[in-house]
Amino acid sequence: MSPARATEFDVRVLEDAELRTANTIFNEAVHEQPPNDEKWATTRKFYEPGRTFGAFAGDTMIGTTTSLTSALTVPGGAVLPMAAVTGVAVRTDHRRRGALTGLMREQLAAVARGGEVFAALHASEATIYGRFGYGIGTLAHIVRARPARARMRPEVPTTGTMRLLTQDEALTLLPEAYSRMLGAWPGMMGRGPSWWALCYERRLRHEYFRVAAHHGADGAIDGFLQYRPSEQAPADPRDGVGLVVYDFVAADQAVANDLWRFLLDIDLVDHLTAYQRPTDEPLAAALVDSTAVRSELDDDLWLRLVDVPAALSARAYGPADPVVVEVVDPLLPANTGTYVVGAAGAERTEAPAALTVDPEALAMLYLGAWRPSQLAGIGRVTVHDPAALPAADRLFGTERAAWCGSLF
């Protein structure tokens, strides 16, 4: 592939021998020590061939981005190809000079050429990615609990058994268990081998993480947890530690109840933090003392519709009269056009638009995180026909809150 010009920097796909340099740039950007040879042997596994880009000043790599092969569950249950973008970084001495713009543009063009319908990421800085068409597609709660006060109400049922897994068991059993649960929520993403290498093998081999699995009546795994002690040790050894939950997956609410009960019953724990929990999870209502938990709203998955016609036609819509939506996409102009969206689906049209959106606003609407009328009220959706807003709200609404729940 010929390099794309980005201001004074060249951007191109990296060779295998250049991946460790890219990883070092990323680690230094997030203020972490680059992996030693032993850790690199594991970290290397999440870099997929041909998916990592580098920005170069002359012969020196000064920025990078990569992506993992993934998929996204959309409203209605269809699962479409997605690029999970991660490892984005520019060296401190080359920031604010166009390197990131070059990397993002070339990556999006490559995702489009590869036929992936979406790109998605978790944003470390919320002000960066909107200009590339990413919008907050799902929201989540950060849940903080005091286990000493957080006890389940007696009527909350128990549906199975919990068991701690060894490292090898977790790496062997959980990918297949997760694949059975992929369609449970709109917004859930596929987890390929590179994701498991990044988020499980690397952590379990080189850090102190524990994994517990829930087994249903048939003996199959239908939920699991990944957690570790917080990095700050208690000042007094008689005090309990903090636990941080990085992964919490349950096939249904009954399984989630058991996973929470397991976490809250672990001895010598003073406080517990669980990231990326569904916004409609009824944990407080399941406790004797509902004030033993507090939730903080957080952004979850930042979504970018790379193939707008495919994305709009794949998802299900609510019952309402059709609405014509205009999409204006300067970065991927093939998406630009008007689309009639209705309960039967979506397709291109020559009819006049009732609403106009950019890619960022469309991403915020696509999984139902915001209603069109909400975004219109703050100027994020341009309204040509105000009478279309109630129908658009019903069309893009979802029966349950979308949720991703997969950090990467």
C-alpha positions as MATLAB code, in Angstrom:
seq = 'MSPARATEFDVRVLEDAELRTANTIFNEAVHEQPPNDEKWATTRKFYEPGRTFGAFAGDTMIGTTTSLTSALTVPGGAVLPMAAVTGVAVRTDHRRRGALTGLMREQLAAVARGGEVFAALHASEATIYGRFGYGIGTLAHIVRARPARARMRPEVPTTGTMRLLTQDEALTLLPEAYSRMLGAWPGMMGRGPSWWALCYERRLRHEYFRVAAHHGADGAIDGFLQYRPSEQAPADPRDGVGLVVYDFVAADQAVANDLWRFLLDIDLVDHLTAYQRPTDEPLAAALVDSTAVRSELDDDLWLRLVDVPAALSARAYGPADPVVVEVVDPLLPANTGTYVVGAAGAERTEAPAALTVDPEALAMLYLGAWRPSQLAGIGRVTVHDPAALPAADRLFGTERAAWCGSLF';
ca = [
       0.000    0.000    0.000;
       1.362    3.393   -0.901;
       1.656    5.719    2.083;
      -0.983    8.445    2.564;
       0.269   11.974    3.166;
      -0.848   13.553    6.487;
       0.525   17.093    6.814;
       4.290   16.490    7.160;
       3.912   12.815    8.101;
       3.643    9.616    6.092;
       1.071    7.026    7.205;
       1.294    3.377    6.195;
       0.592   -0.178    7.327;
       3.338   -1.488    9.593;
       5.487   -4.545    9.016;
       5.677   -7.204   11.740;
       9.147   -6.029   12.782;
       7.759   -2.536   13.515;
       4.916   -3.590   15.842;
       6.943   -3.492   19.041;
       7.927    0.112   18.364;
       4.249    0.936   17.857;
       3.399   -0.750   21.143;
       6.120    1.227   22.924;
       4.708    4.500   21.556;
       1.263    3.573   22.860;
       2.490    2.534   26.317;
       4.528    5.690   26.736;
       1.529    7.810   25.669;
      -0.618    6.291   28.452;
       2.286    6.534   30.929;
       2.905    2.805   31.240;
       6.197    0.954   30.977;
       6.604   -0.926   27.694;
       6.531   -4.719   28.075;
       9.690   -6.711   28.595;
      10.507   -9.641   26.300;
       8.324  -12.067   28.265;
       5.278   -9.780   28.259;
       5.810   -8.807   24.626;
       5.445  -12.465   23.607;
       1.859  -12.282   24.900;
       1.117   -8.679   23.890;
       2.243   -9.403   20.313;
      -0.720  -11.765   19.874;
      -3.307   -9.014   19.744;
      -1.719   -7.327   16.711;
      -3.469   -8.742   13.652;
      -1.674   -8.764   10.266;
      -2.214   -5.652    8.174;
      -4.336   -3.797   10.743;
      -1.720   -1.569   12.416;
      -0.758    1.820   11.005;
       2.209    4.004   11.788;
       2.812    7.708   11.188;
       6.405    8.566   10.275;
       8.511   11.703   10.413;
      11.196   10.656    7.974;
      12.277    7.200    9.146;
      11.041    7.689   12.726;
       7.679    6.314   13.826;
       5.861    8.971   15.829;
       2.291    7.676   15.991;
       0.209    4.549   15.623;
      -3.239    2.986   15.659;
      -4.509   -0.560   15.289;
      -7.790   -2.452   15.313;
      -9.105   -5.885   16.187;
     -11.449   -7.944   14.037;
     -14.825   -7.814   15.749;
     -18.592   -7.573   15.198;
     -21.491   -5.568   16.595;
     -24.956   -6.729   17.641;
     -27.492   -4.192   16.366;
     -31.130   -3.685   17.438;
     -33.106   -6.646   16.177;
     -30.248   -9.112   16.735;
     -28.231   -8.920   13.504;
     -24.464   -9.134   13.986;
     -22.350   -7.111   11.539;
     -18.562   -6.830   10.996;
     -16.802   -4.173   13.079;
     -13.247   -2.923   13.579;
     -12.435   -2.454   17.277;
      -9.970    0.457   17.240;
      -7.318    0.581   19.953;
      -3.660    1.414   20.558;
      -4.082    5.005   19.301;
      -1.160    7.246   20.246;
       1.114   10.014   19.025;
       4.469   10.813   20.594;
       4.347   13.807   22.915;
       6.928   15.715   20.880;
       4.841   15.399   17.679;
       1.288   16.125   18.879;
      -1.013   18.784   17.384;
       0.651   18.566   13.969;
      -1.746   16.348   12.020;
      -0.370   12.868   12.702;
      -3.530   11.651   14.426;
      -5.702   13.006   11.619;
      -3.649   11.119    9.071;
      -3.836    7.905   11.080;
      -7.595    8.113   11.628;
      -8.358    8.939    7.997;
      -6.242    6.125    6.616;
      -7.635    3.642    9.132;
     -11.252    4.525    8.272;
     -10.522    4.192    4.570;
      -8.992    0.756    5.184;
     -11.978   -0.348    7.292;
     -14.298    0.710    4.468;
     -12.219   -1.132    1.869;
     -12.275   -4.240    4.038;
     -16.073   -4.341    4.171;
     -16.466   -3.721    7.902;
     -19.714   -1.880    8.586;
     -18.613   -0.186   11.813;
     -15.536    1.050   13.628;
     -15.651    1.499   17.394;
     -13.381    2.487   20.256;
     -13.229    3.490   23.915;
     -12.125    7.113   24.085;
      -9.440    8.183   26.533;
     -10.157   11.817   25.580;
     -13.741   12.696   24.686;
     -12.860   15.734   22.563;
     -10.818   13.873   19.952;
     -12.952   11.444   18.001;
     -16.127   13.329   17.089;
     -14.363   15.059   14.221;
     -13.725   11.633   12.683;
     -17.386   10.657   12.899;
     -17.328    8.681   16.149;
     -20.198    9.272   18.563;
     -21.112    7.793   21.936;
     -23.152    4.794   20.831;
     -23.706    3.162   24.216;
     -23.695    4.377   27.800;
     -22.789    2.450   30.938;
     -22.697    2.773   34.706;
     -19.649    2.635   36.939;
     -21.039    0.889   40.022;
     -19.432    1.401   43.442;
     -20.542   -0.808   46.316;
     -19.833   -1.274   50.034;
     -20.043   -5.062   50.431;
     -20.502   -4.883   54.215;
     -23.865   -3.159   53.633;
     -24.779   -4.664   50.260;
     -26.796   -7.802   50.876;
     -29.267   -9.339   48.450;
     -32.929   -9.326   49.366;
     -34.120  -12.823   50.387;
     -36.497  -13.134   47.433;
     -33.713  -12.719   44.835;
     -33.353  -16.275   43.482;
     -30.223  -18.352   43.015;
     -30.027  -20.061   39.637;
     -26.683  -21.869   39.509;
     -23.222  -22.316   40.985;
     -19.998  -20.296   40.911;
     -16.482  -21.645   40.416;
     -13.070  -19.985   40.231;
     -11.252  -20.850   36.998;
      -7.576  -21.442   36.388;
      -5.829  -19.366   33.739;
      -5.955  -22.187   31.215;
      -9.626  -22.883   31.930;
     -10.521  -19.223   31.448;
      -8.680  -18.984   28.140;
     -10.163  -22.248   26.905;
     -13.765  -22.107   28.121;
     -14.801  -18.464   28.122;
     -14.516  -17.542   24.409;
     -17.062  -20.156   23.458;
     -19.315  -19.271   26.393;
     -19.263  -15.593   25.399;
     -20.125  -16.384   21.781;
     -23.380  -17.974   22.970;
     -24.341  -14.710   24.709;
     -23.314  -12.281   21.955;
     -26.836  -11.330   20.912;
     -28.196  -10.696   24.409;
     -27.901   -6.868   24.146;
     -27.772   -4.477   21.214;
     -24.293   -3.028   21.350;
     -22.488   -6.198   22.423;
     -19.344   -6.783   20.385;
     -17.648   -9.900   19.113;
     -14.520  -11.035   20.880;
     -12.007  -12.619   18.518;
      -8.714  -14.325   19.442;
      -6.868  -10.997   19.486;
      -9.349   -9.561   22.022;
      -8.892  -12.553   24.340;
      -5.107  -12.246   24.022;
      -5.251   -8.536   24.927;
      -7.862   -8.594   27.686;
      -7.467  -12.038   29.240;
      -4.224  -13.823   28.389;
      -2.067  -10.727   28.919;
      -3.740   -9.937   32.245;
      -3.858  -13.479   33.562;
      -0.262  -14.318   32.599;
       1.372  -11.134   33.855;
      -0.937   -9.494   36.414;
      -2.961  -10.600   39.420;
      -6.462  -11.174   38.056;
      -9.043  -13.729   39.115;
     -11.795  -15.246   36.999;
     -15.011  -16.825   38.264;
     -17.627  -18.554   36.103;
     -21.312  -19.216   36.660;
     -22.660  -22.635   35.679;
     -26.348  -23.110   34.941;
     -28.467  -26.172   35.639;
     -27.125  -27.881   32.506;
     -23.527  -27.342   33.632;
     -22.745  -24.850   30.848;
     -21.077  -21.507   31.595;
     -23.677  -18.739   31.267;
     -21.828  -15.899   32.985;
     -18.394  -14.927   34.268;
     -16.324  -12.278   36.045;
     -12.791  -10.951   35.762;
     -11.546   -8.922   38.735;
      -8.457   -7.926   40.693;
      -7.550   -6.138   43.932;
      -7.239   -2.381   43.568;
      -3.687   -1.118   43.211;
      -3.796    0.852   46.440;
      -3.238   -1.400   49.458;
      -5.097   -0.572   52.707;
      -3.148    1.500   55.239;
      -4.126   -0.920   58.001;
      -3.816   -4.675   57.266;
      -7.015   -5.219   59.256;
      -8.936   -3.173   56.681;
     -10.413   -4.841   53.641;
      -9.023   -4.312   50.169;
     -10.840   -2.864   47.191;
     -11.854   -5.022   44.238;
     -12.090   -3.782   40.651;
     -14.255   -5.708   38.180;
     -13.084   -5.462   34.567;
     -15.417   -7.958   32.912;
     -18.927   -8.962   33.961;
     -20.989  -10.962   31.466;
     -24.312  -12.657   32.203;
     -26.766  -14.411   29.915;
     -29.746  -12.925   31.773;
     -30.773  -11.102   34.944;
     -30.949  -14.311   36.996;
     -27.291  -15.061   36.234;
     -26.317  -11.448   36.931;
     -27.938  -11.773   40.366;
     -25.664  -14.701   41.203;
     -22.578  -12.917   39.905;
     -23.320   -9.900   42.082;
     -24.005  -12.122   45.090;
     -20.622  -13.812   44.566;
     -18.776  -10.475   44.390;
     -20.525   -8.963   47.389;
     -19.840  -12.050   49.529;
     -16.043  -12.110   49.017;
     -14.380  -11.770   52.425;
     -12.114   -8.877   53.484;
     -13.340   -6.486   50.800;
     -14.063   -2.920   51.900;
     -15.216   -1.471   48.580;
     -15.919   -2.745   45.084;
     -15.966   -0.982   41.712;
     -17.477   -2.524   38.582;
     -16.968   -0.769   35.265;
     -19.197   -0.815   32.172;
     -22.459   -2.065   33.676;
     -25.797   -1.709   31.823;
     -27.655    1.493   32.615;
     -30.892   -0.428   33.227;
     -29.403   -2.964   35.641;
     -31.671   -3.137   38.766;
     -28.921   -3.855   41.316;
     -30.020   -1.269   43.894;
     -33.558   -2.679   43.895;
     -32.161   -6.171   44.537;
     -30.439   -5.106   47.791;
     -31.840   -4.844   51.313;
     -30.111   -1.448   51.579;
     -30.351    0.231   48.185;
     -27.955    2.993   49.291;
     -25.099    0.483   49.570;
     -24.427    1.046   45.862;
     -23.933    4.193   43.858;
     -23.809    4.490   40.069;
     -22.050    7.016   37.874;
     -22.997    7.409   34.198;
     -20.097    6.891   31.820;
     -19.560    6.658   28.081;
     -19.154    3.087   26.868;
     -18.655    2.356   23.157;
     -17.859    5.140   20.698;
     -19.317    4.070   17.364;
     -18.574    5.062   13.771;
     -20.894    3.963   10.938;
     -18.477    3.170    8.106;
     -21.078    1.726    5.713;
     -24.216    3.760    6.434;
     -26.529    1.991    3.930;
     -25.622   -1.447    5.317;
     -25.921   -0.302    8.938;
     -29.293    1.410    8.495;
     -30.808   -1.508    6.586;
     -29.611   -4.127    9.095;
     -31.164   -2.873   12.326;
     -34.792   -3.179   13.442;
     -36.914   -0.078   13.999;
     -39.894    0.712   16.178;
     -43.472    1.078   14.920;
     -43.861    4.545   13.395;
     -44.381    6.318   10.080;
     -41.237    6.495    7.906;
     -38.863    9.443    8.273;
     -36.409   10.673    5.639;
     -32.947   11.292    7.117;
     -30.104   13.025    5.319;
     -26.547   11.936    6.227;
     -23.616   14.247    5.430;
     -20.270   12.449    5.740;
     -17.236   14.455    4.539;
     -14.695   11.744    5.438;
     -16.530    8.852    3.745;
     -18.550   10.572    1.017;
     -20.104    7.321   -0.242;
     -22.321    7.489    2.861;
     -23.678   10.931    2.040;
     -27.303   10.889    0.882;
     -30.890   10.673    2.003;
     -32.435    7.532    3.474;
     -36.048    6.677    4.183;
     -36.154    4.910    7.568;
     -39.270    3.001    8.591;
     -40.525   -0.009   10.492;
     -39.825   -2.151    7.398;
     -36.173   -1.055    7.148;
     -34.140    1.653    5.454;
     -33.051    2.479    1.916;
     -31.798    5.406   -0.149;
     -34.372    7.829   -1.480;
     -34.642   11.054   -3.495;
     -37.368   12.402   -1.184;
     -36.668   15.645    0.745;
     -35.113   15.166    4.169;
     -36.997   15.781    7.391;
     -33.800   15.543    9.466;
     -30.101   16.007    8.704;
     -27.317   14.390   10.738;
     -23.561   14.123   10.612;
     -21.834   10.767   11.317;
     -21.268   11.573   15.008;
     -24.962   12.304   15.657;
     -26.022    9.271   13.616;
     -23.781    7.065   15.783;
     -25.399    8.486   18.916;
     -28.861    7.625   17.555;
     -28.099    4.284   15.966;
     -28.210    2.029   19.049;
     -30.794    4.119   20.869;
     -28.546    5.875   23.405;
     -30.226    9.208   22.571;
     -33.521   10.106   20.959;
     -33.519   12.292   17.839;
     -35.643   14.899   19.633;
     -33.026   15.150   22.398;
     -30.216   15.802   19.939;
     -32.399   18.186   17.947;
     -33.026   20.191   21.118;
     -29.308   20.835   21.537;
     -28.611   21.493   17.875;
     -26.994   18.135   17.082;
     -29.740   17.193   14.579;
     -30.935   19.683   11.967;
     -34.733   19.614   11.734;
     -36.467   20.482    8.461;
     -39.853   19.038    9.510;
     -40.555   19.195   13.269;
     -43.536   16.883   12.857;
     -41.104   14.040   12.022;
     -39.394   14.046   15.433;
     -41.948   11.937   17.376;
     -41.849    9.250   14.684;
     -38.025    9.350   14.594;
     -37.943    8.866   18.376;
     -40.084    5.730   18.075;
     -38.146    4.379   15.098;
     -34.710    4.658   16.702;
     -35.858    3.686   20.214;
     -34.974    0.252   21.592;
     -36.765   -2.071   23.993;
     -33.708   -2.342   26.232;
     -30.757   -0.050   26.731;
     -27.891   -0.843   24.408;
     -24.704   -1.978   26.147;
     -21.276   -3.131   25.021;
     -19.472   -4.138   28.212;
     -16.204   -5.114   26.515;
     -13.148   -3.027   27.308;
     -10.272   -3.116   24.802;
];
